[in-house]
Amino acid sequence: MNNVTVSIIVPVYNVEKYIERCVRSLFEQTMNNIEYIFVDDCSPDKSSTILRQLIQEYKEKALTVKIITHKQNKGLPSARNSGLALATGDYIFHCDGDDWLEKDAMEKMFKAAQSSKADIVWCDWFLSFRNNERTMQQKEKETPMDCIKAMLSGRLKYNVWNKLVRRSIYLNHKIIFPDGYGMGEDMTMIQVFAFAKKVCYVPAALYHYVRLNTNAFTQTDSEVHLSQVLHNANRTIEFIQNRYGTALEEELQFFKLNIKLPFLITNDRNSYRRWLEWYPEANSYINRNTMFSHRIRFIQRAAVQKQFWIVWLYYYLVVKVVYGIIYK
């Protein structure tokens, strides 16, 4: 395939219920010159079979598709790295196998990249539940440094899947995803932004992030996965300190608070204990981070005082009632 403008990398693992919708949304993009790289990470279900059937249905796309098959399950970061190694496009876009795109997503993002000469373009997305969706709006930032500060502070998400990135950033700076550390691997995008010269925001929800696949790696929880999150957080902190010294010290404390915040969005007492143990030096920065909403700062202050009954009440009223009933 000549003149590939965008390489879309799709890890495939345990997504047989979702892969058809994903692939159709990719093959029906309004933009041409897209290269599709599917990485079958030794999926035990019928995902690969469904994928190959769809390629036969969209025969005109056959020459634009590359399939990589791992002989053993290596995990999400390795799947992304395998795709990067084979990609030839000017830009890289990551799409997870249980999600899908608006049909004009690549056209809008690539045109934005071209017109602004941006190294990275990001967009809004939909948080998709069984019966409805919630639009997740991002913030416009003028410079890569503005983006880094916003990602560390929690205002801008470092999700890998709503960003179009110039491939040369990965190549020139040898950026890869952390093999063997799948939980929190999206933090790698902070490194990507650190080497960008120009960025651009498309104020439109173009990506559908699905919260239905209970088999998805990010929907599971274990001590192993928590250790992976800690590894990726420390990896990011070390990168920022090595590159910027103490210039982003306050933002790094905000980042630590962000990393351990999920421990308070639960009714698990062990998670509350873990919140106290992880990065206690960041607790004194709670009131400084105006990126957090008033209610999030409130439950964090309650946690510092070990008033976990307040944290539990927040979880019940907001997570179980609002998100559990309204968004389902």
C-alpha positions as CSV (number, residue, x, y, z in Angstrom):
1,M,0.0,0.0,0.0
2,N,1.4,3.4,-1.1
3,N,1.1,6.8,0.6
4,V,-0.3,5.5,3.9
5,T,-1.4,8.5,5.9
6,V,-2.8,6.7,9.0
7,S,-2.0,3.3,10.5
8,I,-4.8,2.1,12.9
9,I,-3.6,-0.5,15.4
10,V,-6.2,-2.8,16.9
11,P,-5.3,-5.3,19.7
12,V,-7.6,-8.3,19.5
13,Y,-8.3,-10.3,22.6
14,N,-11.6,-11.7,24.0
15,V,-13.7,-9.3,21.9
16,E,-15.8,-11.7,19.8
17,K,-19.0,-9.9,20.9
18,Y,-17.7,-6.5,19.9
19,I,-15.1,-7.0,17.1
20,E,-17.7,-6.8,14.2
21,R,-18.9,-3.4,15.2
22,C,-15.3,-2.2,15.7
23,V,-14.1,-3.5,12.3
24,R,-17.1,-2.2,10.4
25,S,-16.6,1.3,11.8
26,L,-12.9,1.1,10.7
27,F,-13.5,-0.2,7.2
28,E,-16.3,2.3,6.6
29,Q,-14.2,5.3,7.4
30,T,-14.7,8.2,5.0
31,M,-11.0,8.7,4.6
32,N,-8.8,6.7,2.2
33,N,-5.1,5.6,2.6
34,I,-5.6,4.0,6.0
35,E,-3.6,1.0,7.0
36,Y,-5.3,-1.5,9.4
37,I,-3.1,-3.5,11.7
38,F,-4.9,-6.1,13.8
39,V,-2.8,-7.9,16.5
40,D,-4.4,-11.2,17.6
41,D,-2.9,-11.6,21.0
42,C,-3.6,-15.3,21.1
43,S,-7.3,-14.7,21.8
44,P,-9.0,-17.8,23.0
45,D,-12.4,-16.9,21.5
46,K,-13.7,-16.4,17.9
47,S,-12.5,-12.9,17.5
48,S,-9.9,-13.8,14.9
49,T,-12.4,-15.9,12.9
50,I,-14.9,-13.0,12.9
51,L,-12.2,-10.6,11.8
52,R,-11.2,-12.7,8.8
53,Q,-14.8,-13.1,7.8
54,L,-15.2,-9.4,7.7
55,I,-12.1,-8.9,5.7
56,Q,-13.7,-11.2,3.1
57,E,-16.8,-9.2,3.1
58,Y,-14.9,-5.9,2.6
59,K,-12.8,-7.3,-0.2
60,E,-11.7,-3.8,-1.3
61,K,-10.0,-3.4,2.1
62,A,-8.0,-6.7,2.0
63,L,-4.8,-5.1,0.7
64,T,-4.9,-2.5,3.4
65,V,-5.0,-5.0,6.3
66,K,-2.1,-6.6,8.2
67,I,-2.7,-9.3,10.8
68,I,-0.1,-10.1,13.4
69,T,-0.7,-13.3,15.4
70,H,1.0,-13.8,18.8
71,K,1.7,-17.4,19.5
72,Q,1.1,-16.7,23.2
73,N,-0.8,-14.0,25.1
74,K,1.6,-11.1,25.7
75,G,-0.8,-8.4,26.9
76,L,-2.1,-5.1,25.6
77,P,1.2,-3.1,25.7
78,S,3.0,-5.8,23.6
79,A,0.1,-5.9,21.2
80,R,0.4,-2.2,20.7
81,N,4.2,-2.5,20.2
82,S,3.8,-5.2,17.6
83,G,1.5,-3.0,15.7
84,L,3.9,0.0,15.9
85,A,6.8,-2.1,14.6
86,L,4.8,-3.0,11.5
87,A,3.1,0.4,10.9
88,T,4.0,2.6,7.9
89,G,1.6,5.5,8.2
90,D,2.5,9.1,8.8
91,Y,0.3,9.0,11.8
92,I,-0.7,6.3,14.4
93,F,-4.1,5.7,15.9
94,H,-4.9,3.1,18.5
95,C,-8.4,1.6,18.6
96,D,-9.3,-1.2,21.1
97,G,-11.1,-4.2,19.7
98,D,-14.3,-3.7,21.8
99,D,-14.7,0.0,20.9
100,W,-15.6,1.8,17.7
101,L,-15.3,5.0,15.7
102,E,-17.6,7.5,14.1
103,K,-17.2,7.0,10.4
104,D,-15.6,10.4,9.8
105,A,-13.3,10.2,12.8
106,M,-10.0,9.7,10.9
107,E,-10.9,12.3,8.2
108,K,-11.6,15.0,10.8
109,M,-8.6,14.2,12.9
110,F,-6.2,13.9,10.0
111,K,-7.5,17.1,8.4
112,A,-6.9,18.9,11.7
113,A,-3.4,17.5,11.8
114,Q,-2.7,18.6,8.3
115,S,-4.2,22.1,8.6
116,S,-2.4,22.8,11.9
117,K,0.7,20.8,11.2
118,A,0.2,19.1,14.5
119,D,2.2,16.2,15.8
120,I,-0.7,15.1,18.0
121,V,-4.5,15.5,17.6
122,W,-7.0,14.5,20.3
123,C,-10.8,14.5,20.4
124,D,-13.8,14.1,22.7
125,W,-15.3,10.6,23.1
126,F,-18.4,8.8,24.2
127,L,-18.5,6.7,27.3
128,S,-20.8,3.9,26.1
129,F,-23.0,1.9,28.4
130,R,-25.6,-0.8,27.5
131,N,-28.5,1.6,26.9
132,N,-27.0,5.1,26.6
133,E,-23.9,7.1,26.1
134,R,-22.3,10.0,27.9
135,T,-20.2,12.5,26.0
136,M,-16.8,13.1,27.6
137,Q,-15.5,16.5,26.6
138,Q,-11.8,17.3,26.7
139,K,-10.1,20.7,27.0
140,E,-8.3,22.7,24.3
141,K,-4.7,23.3,25.1
142,E,-2.3,25.4,23.1
143,T,1.0,23.7,23.7
144,P,2.4,20.3,24.5
145,M,3.5,21.5,27.9
146,D,0.0,22.8,28.6
147,C,-1.2,19.3,27.8
148,I,1.3,17.6,30.0
149,K,0.4,19.8,33.0
150,A,-3.3,19.1,32.3
151,M,-2.8,15.3,32.1
152,L,-0.8,15.2,35.3
153,S,-3.4,17.3,37.0
154,G,-6.3,15.3,35.8
155,R,-8.0,17.8,33.5
156,L,-6.9,16.1,30.3
157,K,-7.1,12.3,29.9
158,Y,-4.0,10.5,28.7
159,N,-6.0,7.8,27.0
160,V,-4.2,6.2,24.1
161,W,-7.3,5.7,22.0
162,N,-8.5,9.2,21.2
163,K,-5.2,10.5,19.9
164,L,-3.7,10.7,16.5
165,V,0.1,10.8,16.8
166,R,2.8,11.4,14.2
167,R,4.6,8.1,13.9
168,S,8.1,9.7,13.9
169,I,7.6,10.6,17.6
170,Y,7.5,7.0,18.5
171,L,10.4,6.1,16.2
172,N,12.8,9.0,16.8
173,H,12.5,8.8,20.6
174,K,12.2,5.0,20.9
175,I,8.9,5.2,22.7
176,I,7.2,1.9,23.4
177,F,4.5,0.7,25.7
178,P,5.6,-1.1,28.9
179,D,5.7,-4.8,28.1
180,G,4.1,-6.9,30.8
181,Y,2.6,-3.9,32.6
182,G,-0.9,-3.5,31.0
183,M,-2.7,-1.6,33.7
184,G,-2.0,2.1,33.3
185,E,-0.1,1.6,30.0
186,D,-1.9,4.7,28.7
187,M,0.5,6.8,30.8
188,T,2.9,6.3,27.9
189,M,1.1,9.1,26.1
190,I,2.6,11.6,28.5
191,Q,6.0,10.7,27.1
192,V,4.6,11.1,23.6
193,F,3.4,14.6,24.3
194,A,6.8,15.5,25.8
195,F,8.4,15.2,22.3
196,A,5.6,16.9,20.3
197,K,6.2,20.4,18.9
198,K,2.6,21.2,18.1
199,V,-0.8,19.9,19.2
200,C,-4.4,20.3,18.1
201,Y,-7.8,19.5,19.6
202,V,-10.9,18.5,17.6
203,P,-14.0,19.4,19.7
204,A,-16.2,16.5,18.6
205,A,-16.9,13.1,20.1
206,L,-15.5,10.6,17.6
207,Y,-14.6,7.6,19.7
208,H,-16.9,5.2,21.5
209,Y,-15.3,3.7,24.6
210,V,-17.3,0.7,25.8
211,R,-17.9,-0.1,29.4
212,L,-19.7,-3.4,28.9
213,N,-16.9,-5.9,28.2
214,T,-16.3,-7.5,31.6
215,N,-13.6,-9.7,30.0
216,A,-11.6,-6.6,29.1
217,F,-8.2,-6.3,30.8
218,T,-9.0,-2.9,32.3
219,Q,-12.2,-4.2,34.0
220,T,-10.3,-6.6,36.2
221,D,-8.6,-6.0,39.6
222,S,-5.9,-7.9,41.4
223,E,-2.7,-7.4,43.3
224,V,-0.8,-8.1,40.1
225,H,-2.7,-5.4,38.2
226,L,-2.2,-2.9,41.1
227,S,1.5,-3.5,41.0
228,Q,1.4,-2.8,37.2
229,V,-0.4,0.6,37.8
230,L,2.3,1.5,40.4
231,H,5.1,0.5,38.0
232,N,3.6,2.7,35.2
233,A,3.0,5.6,37.6
234,N,6.6,5.5,38.9
235,R,7.9,5.1,35.3
236,T,6.0,8.3,34.4
237,I,7.2,10.2,37.5
238,E,10.8,9.2,36.7
239,F,10.5,10.3,33.1
240,I,9.1,13.7,34.1
241,Q,11.7,14.3,36.7
242,N,14.5,13.3,34.3
243,R,13.2,15.5,31.6
244,Y,12.0,18.6,33.5
245,G,13.7,18.4,36.8
246,T,11.6,20.0,39.5
247,A,9.7,22.3,37.2
248,L,6.6,20.1,37.4
249,E,6.8,19.1,41.0
250,E,3.3,20.3,41.9
251,E,1.8,18.7,38.9
252,L,3.5,15.4,39.8
253,Q,1.9,15.5,43.3
254,F,-1.5,16.0,41.5
255,F,-0.7,13.1,39.3
256,K,-0.1,10.9,42.4
257,L,-3.4,11.9,43.8
258,N,-5.0,11.0,40.5
259,I,-3.4,7.6,40.4
260,K,-4.7,6.6,43.8
261,L,-8.1,8.3,43.5
262,P,-9.9,5.1,42.2
263,F,-9.2,3.6,45.6
264,L,-11.8,5.9,47.0
265,I,-14.4,5.2,44.3
266,T,-15.4,1.9,45.9
267,N,-16.9,0.4,49.1
268,D,-13.8,-1.8,49.6
269,R,-12.1,-1.1,53.0
270,N,-8.8,-2.6,51.7
271,S,-8.8,0.0,49.0
272,Y,-9.2,2.8,51.5
273,R,-6.2,1.5,53.3
274,R,-4.3,1.3,50.1
275,W,-5.2,5.0,49.4
276,L,-3.5,5.9,52.7
277,E,-0.4,3.9,51.8
278,W,0.2,5.1,48.3
279,Y,2.0,8.4,47.8
280,P,1.1,9.9,51.3
281,E,3.4,12.9,50.4
282,A,0.8,14.0,47.9
283,N,-2.0,14.4,50.4
284,S,-1.0,17.9,51.4
285,Y,-1.6,19.0,47.8
286,I,-5.3,18.1,47.7
287,N,-6.6,21.6,48.1
288,R,-4.2,23.1,45.6
289,N,-5.5,21.1,42.6
290,T,-8.4,23.1,41.3
291,M,-8.6,20.6,38.4
292,F,-10.4,18.3,40.9
293,S,-14.1,19.0,41.5
294,H,-15.2,20.2,45.0
295,R,-16.7,16.9,45.7
296,I,-13.6,14.9,44.8
297,R,-11.5,17.2,47.0
298,F,-14.0,16.7,49.7
299,I,-13.8,12.9,49.8
300,Q,-10.0,13.1,49.6
301,R,-9.9,15.4,52.6
302,A,-12.3,12.9,54.4
303,A,-9.9,10.1,53.5
304,V,-7.0,12.0,55.0
305,Q,-9.0,12.2,58.2
306,K,-9.9,8.5,57.9
307,Q,-13.6,9.4,57.7
308,F,-14.3,6.6,55.3
309,W,-18.0,6.5,56.1
310,I,-18.2,9.7,54.0
311,V,-16.2,8.1,51.2
312,W,-18.6,5.1,51.3
313,L,-21.6,7.3,51.2
314,Y,-20.3,9.1,48.2
315,Y,-19.7,5.8,46.4
316,Y,-23.2,4.6,47.2
317,L,-25.0,7.8,46.1
318,V,-22.9,8.8,43.1
319,V,-21.5,5.5,41.7
320,K,-24.2,3.0,42.6
321,V,-27.2,5.2,42.2
322,V,-26.3,7.8,39.5
323,Y,-24.0,5.7,37.4
324,G,-25.4,2.3,38.3
325,I,-29.0,3.2,37.5
326,I,-29.0,6.2,35.2
327,Y,-25.9,5.2,33.1
328,K,-26.2,1.5,32.4
